[in-house]
């Protein structure tokens, strides 16, 4: 490996055939470059597609009431119904696999819907009635103050926790927010906290949301004991899908809905969606590796073919070395060393350039909100695997010509 004469021969051969060496190495360079670019881009797509799950408990699901699709117990098809506070107690009591149950109510869609006033300013924001447990399902980053607590729920306090976008639109820059009063549908609420979502896009609609205690929401907005929907998490190591079925069956039983009515109780399972997303991108990563390694192997095969040409050109030289006592191992070692050197230099250049391009794109995208492509990156383990493939490919590319070289007898080689 460290024989000076060997390295002199390698550099002489490469220098003698500059263009041949360049185009041969370019195949490997391009193969590893494209592999890195595709892997980094795939990671960027994955980051963008899974951004909506950032911070959300992936073992959670959501259940809401819809109209019935089948008649049952004297009730006609198409009946409307509502969940209530007793459903929360029943779920906690009868389904031990449930970890967190948080009833929720809402005025308006996320980020819009309800007129909110503070002094001379007003805005349209979503208003949510929630329990403290909501933070276990969708964590929020506190900027100032606090979130809803159990005492707020018990005493039906008229307090509000607002998103950072709400504060920006309703308050002046130097104005004190905590302790101030906002009006929601003509009812005064004291602001006790400011939050922002921990999503990478600054929360979007979440940042334009106002949270009030669930019991206060029911009382102030004349909802009685109605619950809009439930946010639920399963206990550790228990599939969400199992708990989801049990919850829906229980709610059907409590509200006189046909057991086979699949429309009456709607649901969305975050765990199932997250697993689908992970499975999709595992498939994409596998496809990228197959295509990338195929491209890389094409370059390695090119190097092997060129090394066969080199062996043919240097047949007489090999014969002289054999006549002077060079062992087959020495001949093999020199050819493998030359092949490995060319493969490694070309591949390492492609690897460095690929990582550099991905890093430049990632830096350029910093600070941008939203989108389906975010923070492309190449994992260190991926780079090491690619480097290992390079070394292995270089050895294989040199072994085939080397094997042919030692098969040539000394007499035939000298004839040349």
Steps between C-alpha positions, in 0.01 A plus 500: 500500500779743588749385233635820338569327168143375481363849549738633234363246255141583591546873449696443179223282356226749595701794365580317178130450426349816650168504316445129536566526873272806530198348326547170680507675838207722403267200491571425866496869590157548342360182653586593860404865439151403380459250784573770759277757325209253479538392863517861620199597287305199626571611857382850413172362365460284811560797730241704313239223491536418870516863618133491601586229754767711670422508870172310459461177695517236227306260723195728482170497315199730474130407510197714405126455444344481152152408376391134520482293182274222631173488699532353850272457804220705344730783389501587131796512272673840480455585868726770643639456850759656733756365741481619861704529819385159625667340196836622631442328834379182329806477275737545795312243707423225248807503275817447708725516192426873469767732639369854438147612411448866424160630394510797265266771369567763238368824353609552140766317301869502596633854484169666410131507576429699816525876544732585791546857628767670708456875545473647151643196321314191385577179315347171389646205688413144589386458862547160665357359821758262645622305800859521633555147365496639147870588537581128523356451153616819330782666697527879475803713573432754775625850428355665809253423780331161525253261340159390629511312834260279699385788721396694189289203397346454846415866559407575137738794493475746215865486401661462159831379363580654162731413212790728413332610175191606697720713725669658198169597340313622809778671696757770439867407528553667838158408640466263798312186399483293819216618723328690219143429391371382163135465395378181336140531382452788740634309804812617681792260544826577680817398315725283718739355244658529157621197304631395164485165329821298491445423132775607263266732308424704816177317555303669223136485608593383851667836564170675418301301756359594841457237775250532786402247769265233367236551771511878454454455126188285554353746750574827319395385155186309609614152399364325809700179538567453128844382387610572145759223477755302697878496482623167637832323548562131565727368772857403419545190280126483424409560134284804445281308256396257775397781735330690217269205427411461869424871541279511191313186607439649845374829358267317259358304791449811713324694222283218361682460172506178298824306570566466125438869427845612387397855416346625825826537694780659301868464595854580393788287622833684520691177571365329188577800281848534647577132436374530142723802449802321648434193286471714186832670561672174589395381154628822342834465682530138382427605140759778524763255627421255218522768231804667660696179548411394146643827367806459721555142384489618140794726581684222681448267202645774280811508717527120489480503119768767476720299735463203264627726221786609727592135562506434127717807437743405776521128426872514419568709811318243713703222334829675585391543860406134524836403347680715758323318783184704563242278668137475377396675823728793410344531154147475639577753772630759254197475268251504787683798650475691172129416461426587865685830476309611190166388646560661838617837366209525255244373751623716785479805275140414409416439867644833615337696218163328558503575872609856424211557256247358747640722776480809278136425416421441868663831600312684225168362626552601862231736623252398231160391626287213380552299183539132425881518486687594818850472641661254255787320669734203469547287808859420604421127500378529140825671399704225669296229326556671165874518574506130586323419173764704319789311658335164437427599138858610447636168630261299281582717196870420546472131587351389168778649282760391757375140482535512123852645532632217717347243267739612226817290502838673515599374152176622338530832678855558374388420146253773554 
